[in-house]
Amino acid sequence: MEILEINETHLAKLGQRVAAHGADSAGAELATLAEVAGCYGVAPGASAALVDPASPGVVRQRAFAVTALAVLRAARDAAWNDTDVTDVASNGVTDPGRAATVASAPVESVPA
């Protein structure tokens, strides 16, 4: 299992890579980001477009921006309200504070 820390710095670097090389260059990390968004219950449409290889590149780039912002806001709000997102759904998010640490699916099981 891959552990991924989602924070502003990591998402900025990931966004630069997606912009420069396309969403396919970061498939496993984008799938994890979509999983985290699902855990927080935010940006379901953008998350779906983010991991859909049939979506045009510009759509996936915009979906990344929407999903990343929604996840960061949800993590901030959860920390502000001292809410543990795992109380809402048992979904793998173990730290809803400034960074959400998520156990993602093994890379082999991530849709291409």
Protein Blocks (a to p, Z undefined) as FASTA:
>chain_A
ZZddddfklmmmmmmmmmmnojklmmmmmmmmmmmmmmnopakllmmmmmmmkbcfklmm
mmmmmmmmmmmmmmmmmmmnopafklmpcghiablclbdcdddddfklpcZZ
